[in-house]
Amino acid sequence: MARGKFAGVGMDFTYLAGGAIGSCFELMRLSDEMKAIFDALIPDGFANPWR
């Protein structure tokens, strides 16, 4: 497991090991400003998968 914070931009994150299947999960807590940045990355015509 690893975790951190980007101070001043509103993002906390944690990586969790997926165990025997070998995957990794990322959990993020985002400020409204960071959510807007991620929202801007979604191409036109596609739905936002996390809203």
JOCOR-V815010 format. One record per residue. N is the residue number from 0. RES is the residue in three letters. OMEGA is omega in whole degrees, 0 to 359 (999 if undefined). Layout:
BEGIN
n;res;omega
N;RES;OMEGA
N;RES;OMEGA
END
This chain:
BEGIN
n;res;omega
0;MET;176
1;ALA;178
2;ARG;180
3;GLY;183
4;LYS;171
5;PHE;183
6;ALA;177
7;GLY;179
8;VAL;175
9;GLY;179
10;MET;171
11;ASP;180
12;PHE;177
13;THR;173
14;TYR;179
15;LEU;177
16;ALA;183
17;GLY;177
18;GLY;188
19;ALA;182
20;ILE;173
21;GLY;179
22;SER;179
23;CYS;179
24;PHE;176
25;GLU;175
26;LEU;180
27;MET;170
28;ARG;187
29;LEU;171
30;SER;178
31;ASP;179
32;GLU;179
33;MET;176
34;LYS;179
35;ALA;178
36;ILE;178
37;PHE;179
38;ASP;181
39;ALA;180
40;LEU;182
41;ILE;181
42;PRO;176
43;ASP;179
44;GLY;179
45;PHE;179
46;ALA;176
47;ASN;185
48;PRO;183
49;TRP;176
50;ARG;999
END
